[in-house]
């Protein structure tokens, strides 16, 4: 017997801060209308109508998908879309509870309410009227002021992933494009800061200003053509509101079994487009923010890369202010933690002290409580624990960061670096190999620095120099690793390299003075937290010898 979903005649349902208006088929949240795809609306309505009771997969497929035959993945993708729209991920306290292998049930209290005939379609409760959601302001209307309290949170960027175009393949490999798309959608669904929409949908006009998708809407288009043996891919990402292309690339599928090929392609695609969207949003952030996401991207544009101590101080205060006004908004935490832990991203050396590290760790723990599924949170908390010499805890978070996001070379590099300081060179080597072979067609500075550090710790000082010398824009740590490898192999230019490094430290020291040798050694120890005492003593011993030898170097102007 076919299962059916019990239907009711309620005009609307209220749960928490949300109201679903069934007459107008719209969901309202704390900041106004929340765009939902047709399938997502149908699933949510079914869950609310059966408040607290199990809604099986078969019931949802029969009612929401009608006679269309789809895979379980179609349903899980829609549930993920719903969870993102409701701002409540799966897990303890989630609004949508998964009953593994069977279906879903709605876990929050649901009340039937009545709608009014007002043009705004706002919903009022029969018995317990409360504050009503205000409409989201149009994106082309100026905000009253630039403070976070005067503007709504808004929605994170949207990425539409339509069907991949495999018409050029004919009947040669009919399953390749659908399988690849499923892999890409699976990977993208791990990113909470991007709304992934697997098919076209329509949101009410004016909900997000610039058309149905809003100014933060993007589309990934993929076309497959025959290659030498496996398909050739043409990729592009465009802005939905004006159709402008912001990125394009082409990839040749490498040989191997289909699963390996598809997995590798999905990693390369996702690894490229997520940072790309983040960068585009920073670059195009409006001068007058309409919502909190706009304000975040604007601050990220202006204060992510301070150039000196005054700019670091300003950036820290800006991010602190945003967190103070919006303590449940995660992104600013990650910016502030990095600045506090790393001398303002190493432009004001010596600025980070015990107080800053304690504050950073507290922020990281709060960020983890806000979203334990964010890979960046795990990396940041892992480093906070590493600086506190709590290696076992740190290692657990680095492992989780890699599991959650194996698609971003910068994130993998940060996790691998932390793991190297913990002493697990084999694990770190595996992570770097994954980043090189699957993600980075070009050896980035991050990968070169990490590979150089790995070779240094393995005692292969020549290989360390080979990698470190290729870096286009070396960090203060990359230059230090080069000094250490040169000193360890007794290279002729070791004193010269050490002298140049000291000059760089002097120029960036936070109080404008030239630190003495002990201050510099203390800085090295503080920012390069080797967990094993023997390894720490060895590296600091090499550093001391290199700095002492640099005294006679002509480039050591201030020493």
Secondary structure, DSSP 8 states (H G I E B T S, - for coil): ----------SEEEETTEEEETTTTEEEETTEEE---HHHHHHHHHHHHTTTS-EEHHHHHHHHSTT----HHHHHHHHHHHHHHHT--SSTT-SEEEETTTEEEE-S--EEEEE---TT--EE-SS-----------TTS--S-S-GGGSB----EEEE----B-GGGTTSSTTHHHHHHHHHHHHHTT-TTEEEESS-----TTSSSSTTT-TTEEEEEEEEE--SSS-EEEEEEEETTT--EEEEEEEE--SS-HHHHHHHHHHHHHHHHHHHHHHHHHHT--SS-SBHHHHHHHHHHHHSS--SHHHHHHHHHHHHHHHHH-TT--HHHHHHHHHHHTHHHHTSBT---HHHHHHHHHHHHHHHHH-TT-HHHHHHHHHHHHHTT-HHHHHHHHHHHHHH-TT-HHHHHHHHHHHHHHT-HHHHHHHHHHIIIII-SS--HHHHHHHHHHHHHHT-HHHHHHHHTT-SS--HHHHHHHHHHHHHTT-TTHHHHHHHHHHHHHHHBTTSS---HHHHHHHHHHHS--SSHHHHHHHHHHHHHHHHHGGG-TT----
